[in-house]
Structure formats: structure tokens, C-alpha cells
Amino acid sequence: MTGESTAGRPDDRLPSVLRFTTELVAWVATPWALAGHSWLLAALSVVVLIGLPTCFSTPGDKAKVIVAVPGWVTILLVLLQLVAAVVSSWIAWPAWAAIVVSVLAAATVVTERQRWRWLAVRRL
């Protein structure tokens, strides 16, 4: 196999682990960063960061699709998670932790490139 599954979707085991880890950071750091400003914004951030990618996905990228969207929407949702993780970690946590999150997000971007190329051409 040349790095692709039988359905043409790139093999993304490592990118999936990095992506999910970064998502977890976003789910924790974003409400943490917003809690001092508004508990409502903090709660809303969790709903947005978890709810949007759960509801909207590209057919062929996930086993179960609730609302089908083109690949570029899925890419934007991943970028939203990455930006939320990095920005929120710099606001809420000490610099050493924010540096680790920034490196994790950068590694996620690098490893996601093949999947993003595949998603970019996916239409409904």
C-alpha cells in the first residue's frame, strides 16, 4: 500500500492522533481562556469546537456523516481547532505549555497536508 486506503482516502493514523490531541487541547484551553471573561462564552466555545465538527463532515472522511459538507469546510473546521488550541494556550497557560501546543499544532499541519489535498477535491 502506498499510504492510501482502498477508498482512495490517505492513511492518516498519525495525523489523526495529532489532530485529536490538538482538538482536546482546544476543548480545554479555549473555555479556560474565556472563563475569566464570560462563562457563557466559555460554554459556547465548547459547543462550537465539539459540535461543528461532529455535525458537519465530508462524505468518505468519517464513517457517519450527519450533515455532508465539501472538503474545504472540513479543512476550515480543523484549522479552527488548531487556531483555538494555539491562541487559547498562549492566553491561558504558561509559555512552556503554549510552546508545546504550538509545536503540536505545527506537526498536525505538516502531517495533515496529504489528507487536506484529498479533502480539497471532495465535493458533495
C-alpha positions in Angstrom: 0.0 0.0 0.0 1.3 3.5 -0.9 -0.1 5.4 2.0 -3.7 5.3 0.8 -6.6 3.2 1.9 -8.6 1.2 -0.6 -11.2 4.0 -0.9 -8.5 6.5 -2.0 -8.5 8.2 1.3 -5.0 8.8 2.6 -3.8 6.7 5.5 -4.0 9.2 8.3 -3.3 7.2 11.5 -0.5 9.5 12.8 -2.3 12.7 11.6 -5.5 11.5 13.3 -3.6 11.1 16.6 -2.0 14.6 16.4 -5.3 16.1 15.2 -7.3 14.6 18.0 -4.7 15.6 20.6 -4.8 19.2 19.3 -8.6 19.1 19.4 -8.5 18.0 23.1 -6.2 20.9 23.8 -8.6 23.3 22.1 -11.6 21.9 24.0 -9.7 22.5 27.3 -7.7 25.7 26.7 -10.4 27.7 24.9 -13.0 27.7 27.7 -10.2 28.1 30.2 -9.0 31.2 28.4 -12.6 32.6 28.1 -13.8 31.7 31.6 -12.4 34.9 33.1 -14.4 37.0 30.6 -17.7 35.1 30.4 -18.8 31.7 31.5 -21.3 31.8 28.7 -18.6 32.3 26.0 -16.6 29.5 27.6 -19.5 27.1 27.4 -20.4 28.3 23.9 -16.8 27.7 22.8 -17.0 24.0 23.8 -20.3 23.7 21.9 -18.8 25.2 18.8 -15.5 23.3 18.9 -17.1 20.0 19.5 -20.5 20.4 17.9 -19.5 21.8 14.5 -17.0 19.0 13.5 -19.5 16.4 14.9 -22.4 17.7 12.8 -20.6 18.7 9.6 -18.3 16.3 7.8 -17.2 15.3 4.4 -18.6 12.1 3.0 -15.8 9.5 2.9 -13.8 11.2 5.6 -15.9 9.9 8.5 -17.8 6.7 8.9 -21.0 8.5 9.9 -22.0 11.9 8.3 -24.8 13.9 9.9 -24.6 16.9 7.6 -22.5 16.5 4.4 -20.2 19.3 3.5 -17.5 19.8 0.9 -13.9 19.0 1.8 -12.9 22.7 2.2 -15.4 23.0 5.1 -13.8 20.1 6.9 -10.3 21.7 6.4 -11.6 25.0 7.8 -13.0 23.2 10.8 -9.7 21.6 11.5 -7.9 25.0 11.2 -10.4 26.4 13.6 -9.4 23.8 16.2 -5.7 24.4 15.6 -6.0 28.2 15.9 -8.2 27.8 19.0 -5.7 25.5 20.6 -2.7 27.7 20.0 -4.2 31.1 20.7 -6.0 29.9 23.8 -3.0 28.1 25.2 -0.9 31.3 24.9 -3.7 33.2 26.8 -4.5 30.7 29.5 -1.3 28.7 30.2 2.4 29.3 30.9 4.7 29.9 27.9 6.3 26.4 28.1 2.9 24.8 27.7 1.9 27.1 24.9 5.2 26.3 23.1 4.4 22.6 23.3 0.9 23.2 22.0 2.3 25.4 19.2 4.7 22.6 18.2 1.9 20.0 18.3 -0.3 22.2 16.1 2.6 22.7 13.6 3.2 19.0 13.5 -0.5 18.5 12.9 -0.5 20.9 9.9 2.5 19.1 8.4 1.0 15.6 8.8 -2.5 16.8 7.6 -1.3 18.0 4.2 -2.0 14.7 2.4 -5.5 14.5 3.9 -6.2 18.1 3.1 -5.2 17.6 -0.6 -7.6 14.7 -0.7 -10.3 16.8 1.0 -9.8 19.8 -1.2 -11.1 18.0 -4.2 -14.1 16.3 -2.4 -17.4 17.8 -3.5 -20.9 16.8 -2.5 
